[in-house]
């Protein structure tokens, strides 16, 4: 594999191979990452990368698009079947561009939106001031409880008082089920437009293991590479009445040529998502995150909200007087990859934090189950407890490498 890259560019090849080694010899626990299927890698490296196909199936601005039309049509059809939505646009390059397309379809500059802020678990594209969404729109926050759960009653009171034009329901860091129906009822009361951002939980929703906001939400956006395990990219779903306007916003509004090799890969993963084995995979993601949360709790860690309903859990490090930054760095030293994460009322800034987000999609893709989660929980505990003992960390790293190699992410 990668022989042509080696010939053309030895510099890039060297780092590609180093990354190949890193992926196979570390324990990947970043909640938004995964190891995609080989078929998806093939699709993304395929000849579908060669063609411009601006426009939509049957209405392209370039000749020679007939096979691309077939693939995009099937991707849309499968998306509608899997997520039970009325319309799908599979051209969004990313989750942020998917959200941008929705905002540009229904909002004017200066409009008020309601969403979780970054430190509540929301995403940059949910109105953060450094992002276009925070520069163009005026974001008010969803209300959260001290224990990390969404406070639906207070959110409703605030929404009635503030009357946002659009409510974004979804998170990058929320370990519990989201009550989409409750938000629907809130939005109905104030006539707000509803957008669910299901990027993190798309795989669970596809497998019917998490409530689905379709079809009673106006818009649903997702990425395709997290729990869904597909290519890096985005999808936008909406009710029929918004379909034409949304498609126009995506192209020619905010994007040019669609990445047809990625749309090919989206079609493939959406087919996979209909299968029994995909549901089993998603069930195992849940079993693994629940086991990891329980084991870490038994080992003396505080878990934000007390546990998890999805693919992630969040360690609250305040009682241990540790920061997310130092734990992330310690774990990286032994080959365990996680990310620091802000927690409600975090005394530390986002670059330091008092939390750690841990997710199980990637380790589950490597075939790990409950037994392995117990071993990983112990690795985490030992690394943190003996974080100042460099010799110990070195020997633990060796153990992690040996363990990880038993579950190859990919074989050359
Ligand atoms: N950056 C992603 C995450 O880690 O959750 C969201 O896009």
Boltz pocket constraint, residues with backbone or C-beta under 6 A from the ligand:
constraints:
  - pocket:
      binder: B
      contacts: [[A, 32], [A, 95], [A, 123], [A, 172], [A, 173], [A, 199]]
      max_distance: 6.0
